[in-house]
Amino acid sequence: MATNLQKHLKSTGAPNLLYYNRTISRGDSLESLDAQPAPSARDLVTSCDIIFLSLSDDSALESTLDSIIDSEGPEQLAGKVITDTSTVHPDSSAKAQARLNEKGAKFIASPVFGASPIAAQGKLLWIVAGPDDAVEKINPYLEGVMGRGVIRVGEDVRLSSKMKTAGNFITAGMMEVVAEAHILAEKSGLGSKSLEALIEQQYGPLALSMSQRLTTGAYMPARGDRPWSDLNLAIKDVGH
């Protein structure tokens, strides 16, 4: 997401992206595109009017807000738009909004659909909930920059998290069906290659991407490489 956003900012002559990662080396590719690393989340929020968060779980969201809110007075946060793209419980989104609103900031809950390769292509699907005036400020950076489309679900920030949870159940169910179909294909002598051709022609790109994760070894990357996602995150995603 951040790479595509920085490329867009640079091409339009806007100020460069300011970024922060708890593992700062993960931002090296951004720095090579002239994005600027921030020493801390607090420094980033102080320097920016529009902030995107992408965190692993509910506790990471809460601790990040702790570091921002506890160290900033109302005058530092007033008017800022903070968008959370994490997959968290609807109540966590509501709590985050209440905490930030107390400081005068606007909060948007906008979880996204799409694995890392989809994010790299700028083809994420954004599920957006939050105040209309705040959403207008982030719209220029969504469709065509970091995403292929936007589904607006209103101002209640719990709704986008509920939609993401529902979508995760659909995704997890499809992954199970595709995996079982591959087992059947292997055991019956049909073979995964033939089955994957059927999936591509009959069941569309989402089912195909799930199949390809199984057949290309994406779930078991080379030593030292990170997988597309973490099993614990998948369990969390269907546990809400």
Secondary structure, 3 states (H helix, E strand, C coil): CHHHHHHHHHHCCCCCCEECCCCHHHHHHHHCCCCEECCCHHHHHHHCCEEEECCCCHHHHHHHHHHHHCCCCHHHHCCCEEEECCCCCHHHHHHHHHHHHHCCCEEEECCEECCHHHHHCCCEEEEEECCHHHHHHHHHHCECCCEEEEEECCCCHHHHHHHHHHHHHHHHHHHHHHHHHHHHHHHHCCCHHHHHHHHHHHCHHHHHHHHHHHHCCCCCCCCCCCCCCCHHHHHHHCCC
